[in-house]
Amino acid sequence: MLEDLKLQPLDDIRVVDVSSFLAGPFCTAQLAEFGAEVWKVELPKVGDALRRFGTRTPDGDSLPWLSECRNKKSITLDMRLPEGARLLKELVKHADVMVENFQPGTLEKWGLGWDTLRQVNPRLVLVRISGYGQTGPYRDRPGFGRIANAFGGLAYLAGYPDRPPVTPGSATIPDYMAGFYGAMGALLALKARERTGQGQMVDIGLYEPIFRILDELAPAYAYKGYVRERMGPATVNVVPHSHYPTRDDRWIAIACTNDKIYLRLAEVLTGAGLAVPEEWALLANRERARQQVDGLVASWTARHDRADLLRICEEAQVPCGPIYSIDEIFEDPHYAARGNILRMHDDRVGELPIPNLVPRLSDTPGRVNWLGPRLGEHNVEVYQTLLGLSDDDLSRLADEGVI
């Protein structure tokens, strides 16, 4: 590790975050974790809706806000007002990246569209996250994570074939995925700027990261006309590759992704006195007998407690893992050894465990310096230090509802 622990990969980058709720804020949180100075712009007196989403703390700010707006500086500004739009342009002059997730056309309505902002700062990178992107016939439709899961094709796959589609884990998966791709898009655009000297726009529809991660779904349909249906916990193309019950009323995941791994499991099953047909050595034959294969594995796992199954599979080099609830994650020694849970202190809640940074860099690691700030906590610092406004200016702007 470098001796200078203050060195951060993005410590020379400034970001204006005018987004709200989750996709945009998660995008900028990742940049802030690795050193970027992020100015979180919020409506005066109201703040970001994320402050009121989820479990609330005694002072009113929610746990998602504290966790996902880490390392940011909160300033208040009403961009809908002419004076507010003017101040935002002043901020943009000092920024490298701006992130927004309004419905398309909203910034343009306020005189803050891409054509305007790139004239204010030709080096600006503008990340735009919306339900369906900035183009296309659906661009004006509102969108949230649940809609993106549905439109992107993931919700159709979640659940059992004889039951309605269910939420695939969380309705917020598209928000986090779009935020991740937004951060990557910003970094790619900043890298390109090193060569061209010019910024550019990054355009992401909330559903697009979901569609992007559906493995062979699109080419398989185009190539063979195959429409994948819901399979419960099973996985297309491989078997046994599912979730199985244990004797102590828990669940484990077993993943036999090829014939070699399956043969290791077959030896375990045979040693346990279970008959394994020889033809199952080939994946094609196992797929044809999927129900019987999964049934045999389930009958074996149901004889053992989860801890014993994990030990047996590890010894046989069969990929196997526990299906954890959050309380079990907190108790797991590997999570502890990797430092995946970061415990931060905040005077609003005391000690608050939050997910730690990803990825981990050996020489220029990111870090969390503080949790989501109070509304307008950094108004004086940003407006006076950066823009040179006076105390009288701030008082006037506050009286006018601009900040």
C-alpha positions in Angstrom: 0.0 0.0 0.0 1.2 3.5 -0.8 2.5 5.5 2.2 0.3 8.4 1.3 -3.1 7.1 2.4 -4.7 10.3 1.3 -4.2 9.4 -2.4 -7.5 8.4 -4.0 -8.0 7.4 -7.7 -10.6 10.2 -8.2 -9.4 12.9 -5.8 -9.1 15.4 -8.6 -12.6 14.9 -9.8 -15.6 17.1 -8.9 -19.2 15.9 -9.4 -22.5 17.7 -9.3 -25.2 15.2 -8.3 -28.7 16.6 -9.1 -30.3 13.1 -9.1 -32.7 11.7 -6.6 -33.7 8.5 -4.9 -31.4 5.7 -5.8 -29.9 5.1 -9.3 -28.2 8.5 -9.6 -27.2 8.7 -6.0 -25.7 5.2 -6.1 -23.7 6.2 -9.2 -22.2 9.2 -7.4 -21.7 7.3 -4.2 -19.3 5.0 -6.0 -17.3 8.0 -7.3 -17.3 9.6 -3.8 -16.0 6.4 -2.3 -12.9 6.6 -4.4 -12.1 10.3 -3.8 -14.4 12.4 -6.0 -15.8 15.5 -4.4 -19.6 15.1 -4.8 -21.9 18.0 -4.3 -25.4 16.6 -3.7 -27.9 19.1 -4.8 -31.3 19.0 -3.0 -34.4 21.0 -3.0 -34.5 23.5 -0.1 -36.4 22.3 3.0 -37.5 19.2 1.1 -34.3 17.3 0.3 -33.9 14.1 -1.7 -36.8 11.6 -1.5 -34.3 9.0 -0.5 -34.0 10.7 2.9 -37.6 9.5 3.6 -37.4 6.1 2.0 -37.0 3.0 4.2 -36.2 2.8 7.9 -36.2 6.3 9.4 -33.7 7.4 12.1 -34.8 9.7 15.0 -33.7 12.8 13.2 -35.7 11.9 10.1 -33.0 10.8 7.6 -33.4 7.2 6.5 -30.9 4.3 6.6 -30.7 4.1 2.8 -29.8 7.8 2.8 -27.1 7.4 5.4 -25.6 4.4 3.5 -26.0 5.4 -0.2 -25.1 9.1 0.1 -21.9 8.5 2.0 -19.0 10.9 1.4 -21.2 13.5 -0.3 -21.6 17.2 0.5 -25.2 18.4 0.7 -26.2 21.8 -0.7 -29.7 23.1 -1.3 -30.7 24.6 -4.6 -34.0 25.0 -6.5 -32.9 24.7 -10.1 -36.4 25.4 -11.3 -36.0 29.1 -10.4 -33.9 31.3 -12.8 -31.5 32.2 -10.0 -31.2 28.5 -9.1 -30.4 27.6 -12.8 -27.8 30.3 -12.9 -26.1 29.0 -9.7 -26.1 25.5 -11.1 -24.3 26.7 -14.2 -21.7 28.3 -11.9 -21.2 24.9 -10.2 -21.0 23.2 -13.5 -18.1 25.4 -14.5 -16.1 23.9 -11.7 -17.2 20.3 -12.2 -16.0 17.3 -14.2 -19.2 15.2 -14.0 -22.9 15.9 -13.5 -25.4 13.1 -12.8 -29.2 13.4 -13.2 -32.1 11.1 -13.4 -35.1 13.2 -14.2 -37.5 12.3 -16.9 -36.1 13.3 -20.3 -36.8 17.0 -21.2 -36.9 18.2 -17.6 -33.5 19.8 -17.5 -34.2 21.3 -20.9 -37.4 22.8 -19.6 -35.3 24.6 -16.9 -32.8 25.8 -19.5 -30.2 23.3 -18.3 -30.1 20.8 -21.1 -27.0 19.1 -22.5 -26.6 21.7 -25.3 -26.6 24.5 -22.7 -24.3 22.7 -20.1 -21.7 21.7 -22.7 -21.4 25.4 -23.7 -21.0 26.3 -20.0 -18.3 23.7 -19.6 -17.1 21.8 -22.7 -15.2 19.3 -20.6 -18.3 18.3 -18.6 -19.4 14.6 -18.6 -23.2 14.4 -18.1 -24.6 11.1 -16.9 -28.3 10.8 -17.6 -30.3 7.9 -16.1 -34.0 7.7 -16.9 -36.6 5.0 -17.2 -36.2 4.3 -21.0 -33.3 6.5 -22.0 -33.1 9.9 -23.8 -34.4 8.5 -27.2 -37.1 6.1 -28.4 -40.9 6.1 -28.4 -41.0 5.4 -24.6 -38.6 8.1 -23.6 -41.3 10.2 -21.8 -42.6 7.4 -19.7 -41.8 7.4 -16.0 -39.8 4.5 -14.7 -38.8 2.8 -11.5 -36.8 -0.3 -10.6 -39.8 -2.6 -10.6 -40.8 -1.4 -14.1 -37.2 -1.9 -15.3 -37.2 -5.5 -14.0 -40.4 -6.2 -15.9 -39.5 -4.4 -19.2 -35.9 -5.6 -19.1 -36.9 -9.3 -19.1 -35.8 -10.3 -15.6 -39.2 -10.4 -13.8 -40.6 -12.8 -16.4 -37.9 -15.3 -15.4 -38.4 -15.0 -11.6 -40.5 -17.5 -9.9 -42.0 -20.9 -10.7 -43.5 -21.9 -14.1 -47.0 -22.5 -12.7 -47.2 -19.2 -10.7 -47.1 -15.5 -11.4 -43.7 -13.7 -11.9 -42.3 -12.5 -8.7 -39.8 -9.7 -7.7 -36.3 -10.9 -8.6 -34.7 -10.4 -5.2 -35.3 -6.7 -5.0 -37.2 -4.1 -7.0 -34.2 -1.9 -6.6 -31.8 -4.1 -8.6 -32.1 -2.0 -11.8 -31.4 1.2 -9.8 -28.1 -0.3 -8.4 -27.2 -1.7 -11.8 -27.9 1.6 -13.6 -25.9 3.4 -11.0 -23.0 1.0 -11.5 -23.1 1.5 -15.3 -23.5 5.2 -14.8 -20.3 5.3 -12.7 -18.5 3.2 -15.3 -19.8 5.4 -18.1 -18.5 8.5 -16.3 -15.0 7.0 -15.9 -14.9 5.9 -19.6 -15.9 9.4 -20.6 -13.3 11.0 -18.3 -10.7 8.7 -19.9 -11.7 9.7 -23.4 -11.5 13.4 -22.3 -7.8 12.9 -21.6 -7.4 12.4 -25.3 -10.0 14.7 -26.8 -10.2 17.5 -24.2 -14.0 17.3 -24.6 -16.7 15.9 -22.3 -19.7 13.9 -23.5 -23.1 12.6 -22.5 -23.7 9.1 -21.0 -27.3 7.9 -21.6 -28.7 5.0 -19.7 -32.2 3.6 -19.6 -33.0 1.9 -16.3 -34.0 -1.3 -18.0 -30.9 -1.6 -20.1 -28.5 -3.0 -17.5 -31.1 -5.6 -16.7 -31.3 -6.7 -20.4 -27.5 -6.6 -20.7 -27.0 -9.3 -18.0 -29.5 -11.9 -19.2 -26.7 -14.2 -20.5 -27.9 -16.0 -23.7 -31.5 -15.0 -23.6 -31.4 -12.7 -26.6 -29.1 -14.8 -28.9 -30.9 -18.0 -28.0 -34.2 -16.5 -29.0 -32.9 -15.1 -32.3 -31.0 -18.3 -33.1 -33.5 -21.0 -32.1 -36.7 -19.1 -31.3 -36.3 -20.3 -27.7 -38.3 -18.4 -25.1 -37.0 -19.2 -21.6 -39.7 -19.7 -19.0 -39.6 -19.5 -15.2 -37.7 -22.3 -13.7 -37.9 -21.6 -9.9 -34.4 -22.0 -8.4 -33.2 -24.2 -11.3 -30.8 -22.9 -14.0 -31.1 -23.3 -17.8 -28.3 -25.3 -19.5 -26.9 -27.0 -16.4 -28.2 -29.5 -13.8 -28.0 -30.1 -10.8 -27.7 -26.3 -10.3 -30.3 -25.2 -7.9 -31.3 -24.8 -4.2 -31.8 -27.8 -2.0 -33.4 -28.3 1.4 -31.4 -29.5 4.5 -32.3 -31.6 7.5 -32.2 -28.5 9.8 -34.8 -26.6 7.8 -32.3 -24.5 5.9 -31.3 -24.3 2.2 -28.0 -24.6 0.3 -27.1 -23.8 -3.3 -25.2 -26.4 -5.4 -23.7 -25.6 -8.7 -22.5 -28.4 -11.1 -21.6 -26.3 -14.1 -20.0 -29.1 -16.1 -19.7 -32.9 -16.2 -16.5 -33.0 -14.2 -18.0 -31.3 -11.2 -21.1 -33.4 -11.5 -19.0 -36.6 -11.4 -17.5 -35.4 -8.1 -21.0 -35.0 -6.7 -22.1 -38.4 -8.1 -19.3 -40.1 -6.1 -20.6 -38.5 -2.9 -24.2 -39.6 -3.8 -23.0 -43.1 -4.5 -21.0 -43.2 -1.3 -24.2 -42.2 0.5 -26.0 -45.3 -0.9 -27.9 -43.5 -3.6 -28.2 -45.0 -7.1 -26.9 -42.7 -9.8 -27.6 -43.8 -13.4 -24.5 -43.9 -15.5 -26.1 -42.0 -18.4 -26.3 -38.9 -16.1 -22.6 -38.4 -16.6 -23.4 -36.4 -19.7 -25.1 -33.0 -19.3 -27.5 -33.6 -22.2 -28.9 -36.6 -20.4 -29.2 -34.8 -17.1 -31.1 -32.0 -18.7 -33.6 -34.5 -20.1 -34.0 -36.0 -16.6 -33.8 -32.7 -14.8 -36.6 -33.4 -12.4 -35.2 -36.8 -11.4 -31.7 -35.5 -11.0 -32.8 -32.6 -8.8 -35.0 -35.0 -6.8 -32.1 -37.3 -6.1 -29.9 -34.5 -4.9 -32.7 -33.0 -2.8 -33.3 -36.4 -1.1 -29.6 -36.5 -0.2 -29.3 -33.0 1.1 -32.5 -33.5 3.2 -30.7 -36.2 5.2 -28.0 -33.8 6.4 -27.7 -30.6 8.3 -26.4 -27.6 6.3 -23.0 -27.4 8.1 -22.3 -31.1 7.3 -23.3 -30.6 3.6 -21.0 -27.6 3.3 -18.1 -29.7 4.7 -18.9 -32.7 2.5 -19.1 -30.6 -0.7 -16.0 -28.7 0.1 -14.0 -31.9 0.6 -15.3 -33.2 -2.7 -14.7 -29.9 -4.5 -18.3 -29.5 -5.4 -19.3 -25.8 -5.4 -21.8 -25.3 -2.6 -22.9 -22.4 -0.5 -25.4 -21.5 2.2 -28.5 -19.5 1.3 -28.0 -16.7 3.9 -30.4 -14.4 5.6 -29.0 -11.1 6.6 -28.5 -12.1 10.3 -26.3 -15.1 9.1 -24.2 -12.7 7.0 -23.4 -10.7 10.1 -22.3 -13.9 11.8 -20.1 -15.3 9.0 -16.3 -15.3 9.6 -15.5 -14.8 5.9 -17.6 -11.6 5.7 -15.7 -10.5 8.8 -12.2 -11.4 7.5 -12.9 -9.6 4.2 -14.3 -6.5 6.0 -17.4 -6.6 3.9 -19.4 -4.9 6.7 -18.1 -1.5 7.5 -19.1 -0.1 10.9 -19.3 3.7 10.9 -20.2 6.1 13.7 -22.7 8.8 13.2 -24.1 11.0 16.0 -27.6 10.5 14.5 -27.6 6.7 15.0 -24.4 5.8 16.8 -22.7 2.8 15.2 -24.2 1.9 11.8 -23.0 -1.2 9.9 -23.1 -0.6 6.1 -21.8 -2.5 3.0 -18.2 -1.8 2.4 -16.6 -0.6 -0.8 -16.4 -2.7 -4.0 -13.9 -3.1 -5.6 -10.8 -3.2 -3.3 -7.7 -1.6 -4.7 -4.3 -2.6 -3.3 -2.5 0.8 -3.6 -5.2 3.4 -3.9 -8.1 2.1 -1.9 -11.3 4.1 -1.5 -12.8 4.7 1.9 -15.9 6.0 3.6 -15.3 9.2 5.5 -18.9 10.0 6.6 -22.4 8.9 6.1 -25.2 10.7 4.2 -25.0 14.4 5.2 -27.7 16.6 6.8 -29.7 18.7 4.4 -27.7 21.8 3.3 -24.9 20.9 5.6 -22.3 22.1 3.1 -24.0 25.3 1.7 -21.5 27.7 3.3 -18.5 25.6 2.2 -19.5 25.2 -1.4 -21.2 28.5 -2.1 -18.8 30.7 -0.2 -15.5 28.9 -0.7 -16.1 27.7 -4.3 -18.4 30.4 -5.8 -17.3 33.3 -3.6 -20.8 34.2 -2.3 -21.1 36.4 0.8 -23.2 35.9 4.0 -25.6 38.5 2.6 -25.9 36.6 -0.7 -26.7 33.3 1.2 -29.3 35.1 3.3 -30.9 36.6 0.3 -31.0 33.4 -1.6 -32.4 31.5 1.4 -35.2 34.1 1.8 -36.0 33.8 -1.9 -36.2 30.0 -1.7 -33.3 29.5 -4.1 -31.2 27.6 -1.5 
